[in-house]
Amino acid sequence: MGNVSIDLSLANLWRSWQLFRRGKKSSSDIDQFAYNLESNLLRLWQDLDDGSYRHGGYRKFIVADNKRREISVASVCDRVVHRLLYEYLVKIYDKTFIYDAWSCRKGKGVVGAINRTQNFLLCFKNSFVWRSDIVKFFDNVDTGLLFEILCRKIKEDKALRLLKEVIESFLVQGPAGMQRERERESKGPRRGIPIGNLTSQIFANIYLNEFDRFVKHQLKPQAYLRYGDDFIIINDTKVKVNQVRLEAIKFLFENLKMQTHQKSDIIVACRQGLKFLGTEIFSNGRRLKKRNWHRAISRLNHHNLGSYWGLIKQHNFKKIKQFNWIVKNYLYEDTRRL
């Protein structure tokens, strides 16, 4: 699979643009790129073809949703390249991922991960589950190690040059950025990939695939599931779960330079249920956390009515009548304003 050749043709750039554009709202940046689409794609193709392509900077903004995150958005031109690289990497890596890696993969997703978790709790109701996540995962990815992992499968020089350009494009402004500059000058480890890049999603799966395979093939618990940097491990006794926990934490620290979050480091009996992926999950049912219920109500609009209705129906059916009443009132008030 690593012998798949990267396609930097003009035709593939056009396909990457189409995939990037699909489902996105109009914006000034997108509209401006689309206005001179042919010349922009031709210029990009020439830069990629002769090796002169250089990734631009990022526009950054803060999202304070449950926890504070800095989102970094690249230019439209660079995001077309991200799409091209994403499709290239999916062809090589997706079949190497374990079944129970559920984030950012076709046919997977958060609802599927929740369904699978509930099934695990039912099948192993007399066992114990360890739930954890990784501290500031995207900020702490060792980019040198990430590139080394990519080199194990990808041997094509032009693909590796482009991947390295994208990986090294991210510099955080302020004190963290100055620290990264010092690390680069001293040839020390450089850390961090941007939340917001499409490539960062598959880089995360490639990076954590090392952990997935260690857990599945070395630790061999009764069940394991990962969504993003959130994961659960199930074993038949609390002692065994804790032993697996210690070995997993050691592997993450020594091999991937990662640490688990102390507040999310919890072992409970499967029969007690589990708070995971924004949902309280039990073997015989589940419900949205109160925070997510209030978030859905506060963000209700014409565009997301259907999505929130499906979410609440599936995860908190008892509240569907209340939600329907709230929707009716929202639509009535909206009509009055018009």
ABEGO torsion letter per residue (X at the ends): XAABBBBABAAAAAAAAAAAABGBBBBAAAAAAAAAAAAAAAAAAAAAAAGABBBBBBBBBBBBBGBBBBBBBBBAAAAAAAAAAAAAAAAAAAAABBAABABGBBGBEAAAAAAAAAAAAAAAAABBBBBBBBBGAAAABBAAAAAAAAAAABABAAAAAAAAAAAAABBBBEAAAAAAAAAAAAGBBBBEBBBGBAAAAAAAAAAAAAAAAAAAAAAGBABBBBBEABBBBBBABAAAAAAAAAAAAAAAAAAAGBBBBAAABBBBBAAAEBBBGGBBBBAAEBBBBAAAAAAAAAABBAAAAAAAAAAAAAABAAAAAAAAAAAAAAAAAAAAAX
